[in-house]
Amino acid sequence: MPLEESDGIGQDAAMHQEATYAGAALASAEEQGRSRLAASLLFLVNGIGFGTWAALIPSIKQKFGLTESMLGWVLLSLAAGAMISMSLVGRVLARHGSRSLLRWLAPAYCIALAMIPLAPNPAVLFVVGILFGAFKGSLDVSENAQAMTIESRRSTPIMSNLQALWSLGGLIAATAVGMALRNGAEPVAITLSIAGVLLLTSLFCTGSLAGGDAAATKPKGGFTMPDSRLLRIGALAFLVLFMEGAMMDWSAVYARSVAQAADWLAPFAFGAFSLSMATGRFLGDRILAKHGGLTVLRVSGILIFIGLLIVVFLPFWQMTFVGLGFAGLGLANMVPVLLVAGGRAHKGSVAQGVATVSVIGYFGFLVGPPAIGGLSHWVGLPGAFGMILFFALLLALPGPAVLRSASKA
């Protein structure tokens, strides 16, 4: 019987069904909004936590009387912890999903941050560095998996904006630490206060994360050597993230030790770098759509080269801040370019291509800071930064040709 000829019961049932569908759609939209907000807060927590560590490196170096070489060993402890955890977290993530892991990883990361200034000697600091690095590496992998889960259920991409929030977190941390030091606060009090706020935030937001990304079947083991195309793209990612990691961990130290910035002002060097990176990442999708990845790679390399020329050859804190700003803008959108290229280059799986390039690149992010520390023992920090200058030149000149050849079908 047609609906318009019914006695009204059919109309009521249809209206109820439509209302149910509308309510489900609204609930789904609300859930997506809550999970997006929760993920955004976690990226901020991650960025603020790492930014607090980076901004306080000069104070930690001074507290323990570390040389650049000794500080390099501490930075190496973070790298070792992250590499160990990243080699293990993949299987756990596939089996239990990102939401389950983040519920305890995010709070543990905050607690590990709080332990850094409490270390009584360099040996304990080294151990705490391994712990902090382990939680940092696991948190990075799990957060990105959560971001991909949320993005897969939306019609618009969100990854670039979430990465920008990570950079914004670094800026917030640098500003907070710098102002607190200027007002006479001790590094221990600063770190414990920030870690406490981050801990409460992580406990508040993890319950709203998206679920359903655990693997339906047990993941297969084994290792497959990436093909030459992915290795070439991964090599470019290694250079990019080597520079990013080195400048994140050494910018404040460089501003204090070489450019003679005041103790309270040195963290703002990291802030200048983070601000320019966040700005570039918020604009990244638009820039890439208009100019393409090869142009962005070339111009980005040139910006980094100019910025590091300023940093190395004009050792005044004002110019150091300017140079780091140029370098941050240059580094902002290189990783998205290379991840997209990696996804397209893989013969079977876009996700596997992205993962391969990510792992190779992240290795550069981890080894960059300790490598700069070890090299500075022989040639000084300006000389070590000269190596990064050379990397920028490689990316600006042969880099686009390498990427073009590796991206061809």
N, C-alpha and C positions, 0 to 999 in steps of 0.2 A: 504494500500500500504506500503510495507516495507520501512524503513527509507532510506536504501541505494539505493532504486529505485526511490525516490522522486525527485522533481525538485529543491530541495535545501531549499524550504520554511519550510518543516518539520524539516530539520536539524537545520535551524536557530531558529525555535520555541523551539526545544528540548534543544539546547545550551543555549538559553535565560532562559528556565526553570531551567536547571542545575545551571546556574550562579545565579539565584534567590535563589535557595536552599542553595548554597554555601555562598551567601551573608548573608542569614538569620542565617546560622550556625555561620558565623564569627561575626555577630552582637550579637548573643546570647552569644558567647564566650567572646566578648568584654564587654557585660553587666555583665556577671558573674565576669570578672576580676575587673570591676569597683566596683561592690557591695562587692567583697571580700576585696578590698583595703579600701573601706569606712568602712566596719565592723572592719577591722584591726585597722584603725585609731581610731575608737570609743572605742575599747578595750584599746588602749593605753591612750586615753583621760581619761577613767574611772580609769585605774591603776595609772596614773600620778596624777590625782586629789585626789584619796584616799591616795596615797603615800605622797603627799604634806601635807595632814592633819596628817598622822601618823608621819611623820618626824618632824613636828612642834609641836607635843604634849608637849615635854619638855618645849619649849619656851612659849606655851600657859599656861601651868601649872605654870611657873614662873611668867608670866605677871599678872595673877590673884591671885597668892598666894594660889593655890589650894593644899589641901592635897591629898593623894592617894584616900581616900574615896570620897572626893568632885569630883575628876577627874572621879571616877567611875560613879558618877551621870551624869556627862556630857556625858560619853560614853553610859550610859543607854538611854540618850535622842536620840542618833543616832539610837540605837536599836529600841526604841519605834516608831520613825518616819518610819523606814524601815518596821517594822511589819505592821503598819497601811497601808502604801502604797501598800505593797505586797498583802494584803488582798483585795485591791480594783482594782489593775491594771490588774488582770487576765481577768475580763470581758471586760474591755475597750480594752485590747490587742486583745481579740478574735473578738471583733466587728469591730475594725478599723485597725488592723494590726500593726506590729512592726515598719514599716517605718514611718507611720503617727505619732506614739507616740514619736519615737526617734528624730523627727524633732524639737520637743520642749523640750523633757526631757533632751537631752544632753546639750543644752545651759543653761537650768534652773539649772542643776547640777553644771555647771561652775560658774554661778552667786552665787549660794548658798555657794560654796567654798570660793569665794571672800568675803562673808559676815562674815566668821568666825573670822578673826583677827580684824574686825571692831567693834565687840561687845564691848560695854562700861563697862559691868560688868558681873559677873557669871550668873545672872538671864537671861539676854539677850543671853548669850552664850548658855545656856540650850535650849532656844527657837530656836536659829539658828541651834543648833545640831539636833533638831527634823526635821527641814526643810531639812538640808543636808542629814540626814539619809533617809528621805522620798524619795528624788530624787535619792539617791544612790540605795535603794532597787528597785525602779521602773526601773531605768536604767539597773540594773543587769538582771532583768526578761526580759525586752524588748530586750536587746542585745543578750541574749542567744536564744530567740525566732528568732531573725534575723539570728543568726549563724546557727540554725537548718534549717531555710528556704533556706539559701545559700547552706548548705551541702546537702540538699535533691535534689538539681539540679546538683550535681557534682558526679563524680565517686570515689572521694577520700575524706576521713574525714578531717575536718579542726578544729574541736572543741578544740583539745588539743593545737594546735598552737595558736589559739586565746586566750586561757586561759594563755598560756605562755607569750603572748604579754601583758596581764594584769600585770603579775608579773614583766616583763621587765619595764613596766611603773612605778611600784613602785621603782625599782632600779634607773631609771632615775631621779625620784623625789627626792629620798634620796641623790643622788649625787649632784643634783642642789642645794637643800636646804643646804646641808652641806658646799658646797663650798661658797655659798652666805653668810652664817653665818660667815664663817671664814674670809671673806673679809669685814665684818662689816655691811652687809645689815640688815635692820630691817625685822622682820617677816611679817609686813603689806605689805611692798614693795615686798617682795618675793612672797607672796600669790597672790597679785593683778597682778603681772607680769605673773606668771604661769597661773592663771585663765584667763587672757586676751588671751594668746596664745591658751589655750584649747578652749575657746569660739570661736575664729576665726576658729580653726580646725574643731570643731563640725558643725559650720554653713557651712563650705566648703564641708564637706563630706556627710552630711545626705541626700542630694538630689540624691546621687548615690546608696542608699541602695536598696535591693531587695524588691519588693512588692508582693502582691498576697497571703499573709498568713492570711488574715482576714477570720473568719469563715463564711461559706456560710449560715448557719442558726444560730439563736439565741442560745447561749449555755444554757444548762439546769442547774438549780440550784440544791441545795441539798448537803448533806454531807454524805459520806460513810466512815465508820471506816476502816482503813487499816487492812489487816489480819496480823497474828503474824509474818509471814516471813518478810513482808515489815517493820514491826515495829522493828524487830531485826537488819535488815540492816540499817534502819534509826537511830537506837541507835548508831551503829558504826559511821555513818556519823556525828551524833551529837558530838561525842567525837573528831573526826578528825577536824571538823570545829570550835569547841570550842577552840581547841589548836591553830588553824591557826589564828582565830580572836584575841585571847589573845596575841599571840606573835607579830602580826602585830601592834597592838595598844600600847603594853607595851615594845617592844624591845628597842626603843630609850630611854624611861624613865628609864628602868632598867640599860642600859649602862651608863646613866648620874648619876642616884641616887645611884646605888649599886656598879657598876664597876668603877665609878669615871672617866668616859670619859669626855673630854672637851666639852663645849657647841656645838662647830661646828662639833665635831667628833661623837657625840651621834647619829645623823640621819643615819650615815653609818652602825649602828647596824641593822636598818631596811633594809638598802641596802644590807648587807651581807645575810640576810634572804631572801630577794627578788631575789637576784642573784642566790642563790642555788635552789630556787623554780623554777625560769625560766629555769635554766639548766636542772633540772630534768624533767620538763614538755616538753621541746623540745625533750628530749630523751624518753619520756614516752611511745609512741606507740611501739617503738622497744623493750623496756624493757618488757612491758606487753605481747607482742607477743612471746617473747622468754621464759619467766619464769612463766607466769600465775599470776592471781590475788591473790591467796592465799599466794604464796611466796613473792610477792611484799608487801602485807599487813604485813606479819611477819617481813621481813627485814626493812621495813619502820618504824615500831614501835620500833625496836631495834635502828635504827639510831636516832630517836627522843629521846629515852631514854638516849643514850650516849651523845647527844648534850646537853640535859638539865642537866645531871650530871655535865658536864663541866661548864655550866652557873651558876648553883646553888652553887657548891662547889669550884669553882676557880673564885672568884669575881674580876678579873682583866679585863679591857676592851678588851685586846687582846684575852684572852681566851673566853670572852663573844661572840666576833665576830665569833670565831671558832665554839663554841657550837651552835650558831644560824645558822651557815652554815650547820652543820649536821642536825639540826632540819628541816631546809627548804628542804633539799634533801629528808628527810623522809616523809614530808607532801606532796611533789609535786604530787605524783601519786596515793594517797589513794582515792581521790574523784572519779576519773574515774573508779577505780575498783568497788566502791560501787554503782555508778550510773548504770553501766552495770549489776551488780547483781540485782539491783532493777528492771530494765527493764525486766530481765528474770524471776524474781520472781512473777510478776503480772500476774494473770490468764487471764485477758482479753486484756490489753493494755500495750504495752511496754512503750509508752509515759507517761501513768498514773503512772506506777511504778517508772519511772525516776523522775517524778514530785513529787511524795510522798516522796521519799528519799531526794530530793533536799530541800523540805520545812522543813523537820525535821532537816536536816543538817544545813540549813541556820539559823535556830533558835539557834543552838549552836554557830554559827559564831557571832550572835548578842549579846547573853547573856554572852559569854566568857569574853570580855573586862570589862564590869561592875562587873562581878562576881570576877574577879581578883582584881579589885579596892576595892571592899567591903571586901574581905578576907585579903588583905594586911593591912587593918586598924588594924586587930587583930594579924596577924602573920608576917607582913612585906612582901615585894615583894619576897624575896627568898623563904619564906614559901609558898606563894601563887603559885609560879612557881613549888613548890613541888607537888601540886595537878595535874598540867599538866604532871609532871613526872609519877605520878600514872596512868593517862589516857594512856600514851604511853605504859606502862607495860601491861595494859589491852588489848590494840590493838595487841601487839606483842605475848602475850601468849594465852589467850582464844579467841582473836579476830578471827583468821583463822578458828577455830572450829565453832564458831558462824556463820560465813559467809558461811562455807561449809554446815551446816545444814539448813540454811535459803535459800540456793540456790538450794537445791534438789527439783526435780519435785514431 
